[in-house]
């Protein structure tokens, strides 16, 4: 059984994360907290248990020691838009001067501009 202070700190962390999520994503409805099965068992909690009003605990197969806010929104839509905007840039002109080395001599060390 987890002591009261640890459980209070955990519930406080859940509430802070839920508030931050709801503030940043007002059109998404939070419905749960996702944790690894190991953490749920270690904290002596039950999957599907209502941990806060309207918020249930789910095993989402995530990493141990972390939790995630579960909601009905699509958080990957923004990353897909960003990935579509990426283009390959190819230089049309050469900015550096070609390096010419005479046979038998050592070229001067290249120093970056400061």
Phi and psi in degrees as a GROMACS rama.xvg file:
@    title "Ramachandran Plot"
@    xaxis  label "Phi"
@    yaxis  label "Psi"
@TYPE xy
-82.7027  140.746  UNK-2
-70.4192  161.748  UNK-3
-62.5653  -40.2128  UNK-4
-64.6364  -40.7915  UNK-5
-66.1548  -43.5549  UNK-6
-65.9704  -38.81  UNK-7
-63.2065  -42.1323  UNK-8
-64.2776  -39.9354  UNK-9
-64.4474  -46.4679  UNK-10
-63.1728  -36.8936  UNK-11
-64.4714  -41.8897  UNK-12
-63.4976  -40.5311  UNK-13
-59.5646  -47.2641  UNK-14
-65.6458  -40.4484  UNK-15
-62.766  -44.5096  UNK-16
-65.8622  -40.6771  UNK-17
-63.0574  -43.8356  UNK-18
-62.685  -42.5088  UNK-19
-64.2229  -42.9022  UNK-20
-62.8921  -46.5216  UNK-21
-67.028  -32.0016  UNK-22
-70.2314  -41.2895  UNK-23
-79.8786  -24.4189  UNK-24
-130.689  72.758  UNK-25
-65.5593  -20.4421  UNK-26
-90.5837  2.08322  UNK-27
-102.93  144.203  UNK-28
-106.006  113.846  UNK-29
-73.4306  136.013  UNK-30
-132.208  -8.61154  UNK-31
-164.49  172.132  UNK-32
-118.023  127.666  UNK-33
-101.284  131.237  UNK-34
-139.252  164.51  UNK-35
-73.9297  155.206  UNK-36
-59.5173  -38.8899  UNK-37
-60.3863  -44.7671  UNK-38
-67.2621  -38.1343  UNK-39
-62.17  -44.8328  UNK-40
-67.6734  -41.5568  UNK-41
-62.7897  -35.8833  UNK-42
-86.0413  3.7894  UNK-43
58.2776  44.0385  UNK-44
-110.451  168.911  UNK-45
-114.895  139.517  UNK-46
-67.6633  135.548  UNK-47
90.1043  -6.12214  UNK-48
-68.7239  139.36  UNK-49
-81.1239  104.761  UNK-50
-83.2048  -33.4803  UNK-51
-136.133  162.266  UNK-52
-56.6682  118.226  UNK-53
81.3882  1.05797  UNK-54
-119.212  119.581  UNK-55
-105.223  158.069  UNK-56
-96.5014  129.592  UNK-57
-129.924  146.341  UNK-58
-85.4841  113.968  UNK-59
-113.076  8.9686  UNK-60
72.9044  17.6908  UNK-61
-75.7289  -176.065  UNK-62
-76.3596  153.568  UNK-63
-69.5505  139.878  UNK-64
90.8785  0.348762  UNK-65
-127.88  155.85  UNK-66
-132.807  159.373  UNK-67
-129.609  148.785  UNK-68
-85.8024  127.025  UNK-69
-101.073  131.645  UNK-70
-145.692  175.794  UNK-71
-91.7982  4.12359  UNK-72
-89.7154  165.844  UNK-73
-107.544  103.02  UNK-74
-81.5202  -13.6582  UNK-75
-84.6629  -8.46029  UNK-76
-64.0687  -39.449  UNK-77
-65.8065  -40.6118  UNK-78
-68.1675  -31.938  UNK-79
-66.8322  -39.2906  UNK-80
-65.2387  -42.3381  UNK-81
-63.3765  -39.4662  UNK-82
-69.1255  -28.447  UNK-83
-72.5666  -23.9174  UNK-84
-83.6543  -6.63962  UNK-85
-75.2326  130.357  UNK-86
-127.274  154.702  UNK-87
-86.2178  129.508  UNK-88
-102.018  129.399  UNK-89
-123.148  129.004  UNK-90
-69.8217  138.396  UNK-91
-96.4497  -13.4496  UNK-92
-139.58  152.549  UNK-93
-89.314  128.953  UNK-94
-93.6159  -26.3927  UNK-95
-89.6958  162.319  UNK-96
-94.3612  142.583  UNK-97
-64.5733  144.228  UNK-98
-92.3376  120.746  UNK-99
-111.463  125.879  UNK-100
-120.305  127.127  UNK-101
-77.3188  148.185  UNK-102
-65.05  135.412  UNK-103
89.3076  -12.3161  UNK-104
-103.834  156.156  UNK-105
-97.7337  129.633  UNK-106
-68.6835  152.548  UNK-107
-67.4724  146.603  UNK-108
-64.0979  143.623  UNK-109
-85.4454  127.169  UNK-110
-116.96  132.815  UNK-111
-71.0722  149.619  UNK-112
-67.4241  142.35  UNK-113
